[in-house]
């Protein structure tokens, strides 16, 4: 598992911003764009860059606070 997989990330539409928002709330506020598939790829790249920066500066990654919803049976 990659370090970025420990934290929940997602894409959602924002009527207020009239754009898709890419979120990774435990680490960064997010990014925005018009194509949700491209935005998810960009979000993953940004997150990887941020985590590389964390590692290079000796900072530890915060514990996951935002968790994916679990399926209810």
C-alpha positions as CSV (number, residue, x, y, z in Angstrom):
1,X,0.0,0.0,0.0
2,X,1.3,3.5,-0.9
3,X,1.3,6.1,1.9
4,X,-1.3,8.1,0.0
5,X,-3.7,5.2,0.2
6,X,-4.0,5.5,3.9
7,X,-6.1,8.7,3.5
8,X,-9.4,9.1,1.8
9,X,-9.4,11.2,-1.4
10,X,-12.3,12.0,-3.7
11,X,-13.8,14.2,-6.4
12,X,-17.1,16.1,-6.0
13,X,-19.0,18.7,-8.0
14,X,-19.3,22.2,-6.4
15,X,-22.2,24.3,-7.6
16,X,-20.7,27.3,-5.7
17,X,-17.4,27.0,-7.6
18,X,-18.9,25.6,-10.8
19,X,-16.1,23.1,-10.9
20,X,-15.1,19.7,-9.7
21,X,-13.1,19.7,-6.4
22,X,-10.5,17.1,-5.6
23,X,-10.2,16.6,-1.9
24,X,-7.5,15.0,0.4
25,X,-8.6,16.7,3.6
26,X,-6.2,15.1,6.1
27,X,-3.2,16.6,4.3
28,X,-4.2,19.4,1.8
29,X,-7.3,21.4,1.2
30,X,-7.7,20.3,-2.4
31,X,-7.6,21.3,-6.1
32,X,-10.2,22.0,-8.7
33,X,-10.8,21.4,-12.4
34,X,-13.4,20.7,-15.1
35,X,-12.7,17.1,-15.9
36,X,-13.3,14.7,-12.9
37,X,-11.1,11.9,-14.3
38,X,-8.2,14.2,-15.1
39,X,-8.6,15.9,-11.8
40,X,-8.3,12.6,-9.9
41,X,-5.0,11.9,-11.6
42,X,-3.8,15.4,-10.8
43,X,-4.9,15.0,-7.2
44,X,-2.9,11.8,-6.9
45,X,0.1,13.6,-8.4
46,X,-0.2,16.5,-6.0
47,X,-0.7,14.2,-3.0
48,X,2.4,12.2,-4.0
49,X,4.4,15.5,-4.2
50,X,3.2,16.7,-0.8
51,X,4.0,13.3,0.8
52,X,7.5,13.3,-0.8
53,X,8.0,16.8,0.7
54,X,6.8,15.6,4.1
55,X,9.3,12.7,3.9
56,X,12.2,14.9,2.7
57,X,11.7,17.4,5.5
58,X,11.4,14.6,8.2
59,X,7.7,15.4,8.9
60,X,5.4,12.5,9.7
61,X,2.2,12.0,7.9
62,X,-0.9,12.7,10.0
63,X,-3.1,9.9,11.1
64,X,-6.2,9.4,8.9
65,X,-9.1,11.3,10.2
66,X,-11.5,11.2,7.2
67,X,-12.5,7.7,6.5
68,X,-14.4,6.3,3.6
69,X,-18.0,5.3,4.2
70,X,-18.6,1.7,4.9
71,X,-21.2,-0.3,3.1
72,X,-24.2,-1.0,5.2
73,X,-25.6,-4.5,4.9
